[in-house]
């Protein structure tokens, strides 16, 4: 017959091992959940500054975000506007007009709407201007960055590497070939 001390000597280590396993599993699950939650957050778009930069409200703070992997024509006087004139050989007023068209399209798409902001898995958190770098999704699942390119209102911004680059390049090719948005015959100045 087994004595209580022999049973206790056998069960105590088993209980300790089981408790340790449960603790470790809870810790791992908590960390996985936390990392999953850190990859995105929800916001409301307060303002569209231009086609690729938005002002959003995230919980109790306001942030500027820059859409990853896209570039729209400039609508404001700045160094990039002048760089765009050199790159495209177009005049300032043409680029600003196209920038306003792209910005208006983005505004109709996102302003006042709840969006999901997703981090790039292989990139920086912020750009050199302090803006959050994000992919943006509407509540219905529309991928805003991709839609702006595919509908012809943005170019692929390929200066930096990002995980969706190939898909964005294909979308820009599609928009150009189908003369959509800024690539349409009526707006052919920016080509």
N, C-alpha and C positions, 0 to 999 in steps of 0.2 A: 504494500500500500504506500502511496506517495504521501509524504508529509507536507504540511503547509509550507515549510521553509523551502523544500525542493521545488514546489510549484511556484512560489514567489520568486526564487532564483531564476527560474525559467521564464516566467511571465514579465518580470520587470525589464529585462533587456529588450524583449519583444515590444513592450509598450513604449519604451524610450525610442526604439528604432522607428516604430509606427508614428509616433509624435513628431520625430524629426522629418520623416518623409512628408507628412501632412504639412508641416511648417514650410518645407522647401517648395512643395507644389503650390501652396498658396502664394509664396513669394514670387515664384516664376510666373504664375498666372497674373498676379498683380502687375509685375513689370511688363509683361506682354500687353496687357490692357493699357497700361500707361503709355507705352511706345506707340501703340496703335492710335490712341487719342492724340498724341503729339504730332501725328503726321497730317492732321487737318483740324480746322476749326470753322465755325460758322460766323458769318458777318452779314451786315446789311450795307449795300452800296449807297452811300450818302450823295456822292458826286462823281461824275466822270470828268477827270481833269483833262485827259485826252484819250485817244483810242486804246492806249496800252497802260494807262495809269489811273487808278481809282482811289477815292477816299472812302474808307469803310469804317463802320462801327463794329468792333469786336468786343462783346460783353460791355465792359465799362471804359474802354479806351477807343480812340480814333487813330487809324493808321493809314498811311499811303501804301498802296500795293502796286507793284509793277508786274504785269503779266509775263510769265516766263515764255521765252522763245518767240515772241512776236514783236514787230515794230510797225507802228503806224506813222504816216507823214505828220510832221510837226505843224501845229496850228499857232504856236506862239513864237515870238522872236527869241531865239537862243542860238547857242553855238551849233546845235544839231541841225537846225533849220539851214544854216549856211553850209554845213557839211553835206546835207541832202541836196542842196543846189549844185554843189561841186560833183557829187556822185551821179546825180540823174541828169545834169545839164539843163534843168528846168529852172524857171524863175521863181523868186520868193512867193509871189502872189499865187502861182499855180500850186505850189506845195502847201501853202497855208489853206487854200481852198479845199484841197484833197484831205488835209488834216482835219478840217471842220466836218467834212462829209464822213470820214471814218469815226470821228468823235461822236457825231450825231447818231450814227448807226449803233455804236457801243452804248450810248446813253439810252436809246430805246430798248436795247436788249437787257440792260442790267440795273439801271438807276431805280432805287427804291426797293429793290428785290433782295430777298435773302439768298445768299450764295455760300457755297462750300469752298474754302480756301485750302488748297493742298500743296504741301511742300514738295520740292524736287528732291528725290532720294539721293542724288549725287552732287547737289550744288550748294551754294551759299544760302544762308537765311535771308540776308539783306544785300542790296546793291550798294555802290559807293555813295549814294545819296541818302542811305538809310531807309529806303523803301523795302517793305517785305516783298520777297520774290515768291510768286504763287501761281499755280494753276487755279482757274476759277470754274466752278460748276454751278449752274442754276439748280433749283430744287427739282426740276423735272429731269435732271441728268444731263442737260445740254452742256457740253464742254466749250466754254466761252472762247478760250484761246484758239482752239481749233476752228470753231465756227467763224471767228473773225477772219482767219486766213482763208478757209474754204469758201466763204461768201465774197472774198475779194477785198476786204477792208484792212488787211494787214499783210506784211511780208514776214517771212521767217527771219528771226534775228539769230543768226548762226555764229555770232562772234564767240559765244560761250557754248560749251557742250551741255546738253540736256537730254533726258531719256526719251522724249517724244519727237526728237528732231526729224527722223525719217518720215514719220506720219505727217508732220507739219510741212515738210518739203513736198510730199505728194499732194497735200491739200493746196499748196500754193500753185503747183503745176496745174492742177485741176481748175483753179480759179482763173489762171491766165489763159489756158486753152479754151475755156468756156466763156471768156470775156465777162467775168462777173465783177460786180462792185467797181473798184477803182480801175480795173482792167477793161471795163466796157468801152465800146467804141466812143461813146459820148464823153468819156473821161480818160481818153488815151494819152493825155499829156504826161502821166506819171510813169508810163512803161519804161 
